[in-house]
Amino acid sequence: MQLILSGSWWFAALCLMAGFIYSYLLYKPKFGSTPYKIAAVLRGLLIALLCFFLLDPVLVRLINRVEKPKVLMVMDNSESILADKKTAPQMQDFLKKWYAIKEQLGNDYEVEYLNAGGQTAVADSANFKEKKTNLSSVFDYINNTYDKQNIGAVILASDGIYNRGSNPIYKDLNQHSLLYTIGLGDSTIKRDLIVKEVNVNSIAYLNNDYPVEIMLAARACKNRNAVLTVQVEGKTFHTETISINSDDYFKSITVNLPADKPGTQHLVVSLTATEGEITILNNKKDVFIDIIDGREKILLAYAGPHPDIGAIKSALASNKNYEVLAMPLNQVNLAEIRQYSIAILHHLPSPGNNPKNLVTALRKDNIPIWLITGSITTHEQLSMISPFARVERNQGRFNESQAYLNSNFSAFTVDEKMRNTIAGLPPLKTPYGQYGSLDNTEVLLFQKIGSVNTKLPLWTFSNENGQKTAYLFGEGLWKWRMLDFVENENHSVTDDLIGKTIQYLASKEDKRKFRAYPAKNTFEEDENVKFFAELYNASYELVNTVDVKLTLTNSDKKVYAYTFSKSGKSYQLDLGLLAPGQYTYVVKADGITETINGKIIVTPLQTELVETKADFGLMRELSRKHQGKFMTLNEAGNLAQIIKNNEKVSSQSFNERMPDELISIKWVFALLLLLLTAEWFIRKYEGGY
């Protein structure tokens, strides 16, 4: 143990001196009596201790701790494990051994069980019903959850088949833990016909043909035939006999289908089964496509080349409802301006690029504008586009500003993933200066300069006399998309942010007092289906004073009834997971005659059944990289003994400093009480007061 003072130890001597000087002055008249001498000593010690505690002494104890090695048991809980039903009894026997390892290792090890699927989580049982497999998430979860813990070994039982995330071979365990792998499933080639991929645009345009690319595969089916069928809304549009001429067969077929009716169409691509197939679940794929009347054209006028232009075009390219035409300002034909639904002005105005005539034409035809400023923008001239775009006293200076979300923003919904990602995005180059008034604007993002959250707008919106305008006061969107991909392995957050900006500008003003809508129109079967509703009073203020109900009908005409939950001043409803298929919905509010109708689609996930041959090569590479060992199911029974025999899987001893304030220790209080009591007793015994 070690005693630490807030000041010098010379102060402790002064405390002792102060205590005995005080005691001497108090008891000086009675120093001839031995009992009073003892009382004086007791009083001196008491005063010295009280003064000493004013120095805030801390008693630091050095404690030796021993941390047991943690063994993480990770089970691949995906559907592909039981794709061959013949393996079910074998897996049941293996699971008994798997969950018995904790008991076999005993108290010298700390064992935790995890399940891997679309995500990794703690679980004490497995049902092999996950629709996705993301093996790379196993490494991310362990590195984040068990950081700086004594991870002795990680045991991964999997078939090595993944269909989400990156290749796990490029992932590392931060603690340099051993990784043992157990091969599940069957790596031998078995007879199987597979509709491997069906590639089709998510939308097509009415009265046009659209191509459907179908990729077929077959294993161990040489000299057999199968019939390919393509159906749209139950009607057969294409049949073809497939002659398989090898045991490792692959073929790509393109079929053109007519877009003859607007709305969502359900495509079913299927292969007839052949005798002895390991599974027929991957002989069919369901695809949904939206048939629309036309798409909106977006003008992207720019002052010069910039990587942000490519970022915006790539983000909008994922939405087939939009057609982006990017061109320099001097190539814009004002006579054709009416063909555009939205105009994006990038780094305009700028030296040599005056968009006054373009802005006049856009405002005349009430075409919304998205203004994006940059390092070459002439900020003093921004007011020609909108009074809310004013940036004065800029003098060519800029800040590096991160974004932080305005909690009161309500122009469109910002989900949790977007909120979390925005906080970590890199800074944009924003103009220094005095910005225009934020009155009558909706600010989505404010500027965070250094560690200071300012009220300077970064991304904002206005609707002045029906003319919608969006403003991005910064350049560097391309960096946002790059980091988004690093963090989420896709560009979904930044693309969604750009897409919602365009959607806000393109949408017509809705004067309805009752609105209800799903979070999106198409869900995957492992996604929760969510609805939102809004009710406005006569002053167009949000209220939720009445109940809102939803009636959902599936393709079999079975009806389900739900009631929305009140959230803040609006409504929301989480239906959870729904079976794949098409659903129609009707939303009603008590006392409101207006009803809202629509359709949603839940698409089936078949990714786990596309590939049924286990990839033991990947499992061997993972264990070799992390100094472990690959085992088959038969060898896995010795796993507990292998871990015990490995000296690297051992307890760790470390010293920990535990500080305690001396005055908070109970025996210190007892000592002070004893000194007071003893002095009081002597004084009373000697007839003092």
Secondary structure by P-SEA (a helix, b strand, c coil): cbbbbcccaaaaaaaaaaaaaaaaaacccccccaaaaaaaaaaaaaaaaaaaaaabbbbbbbbbbbbcbbbbbbbbccccccccccaaaaaaaaaaaaaaccccccccbbbbbbbbccbbbbbcccccccccccaaaaaaaaaaacccccccbbbbbccccccccccccccccccccbbbbbbcccccccccccccbbbbcccccccbbbbbbbbbbbcccccbbbbbbbbccccccbbbbbbbcccbbbbbbbbbbbcccccbbbbbbbbbbccccccccccbbbbbbbbccbbbbbbbccccccaaaaaaaaaacccccbbbbbbccccccccccccccbbbbcccccccccaaaaaaaaaaabbbbbbbbccccccccccccccccccccccccccbbbbbbccccccccccaaaaaaaaaccccccccccccccccccccccccccccccccccccccccccbbbbbbccccaaaaaaaaaaacccaaaaaaaaaaaaaaaacccccccbbbbcccccccccbbbbbbbbbbcccccccccbbbbbbbbccccbbbbbbbbbcccbbbbbcccccbbbbbbbbbcccccbbbbbbbbbbbbccccccccccaaaaaaaaaaacbbbbccccccaaaaaaaacccbbbbbbbbbbbbcccccaaaaaaaaaaaaaaaaaaaaaccc
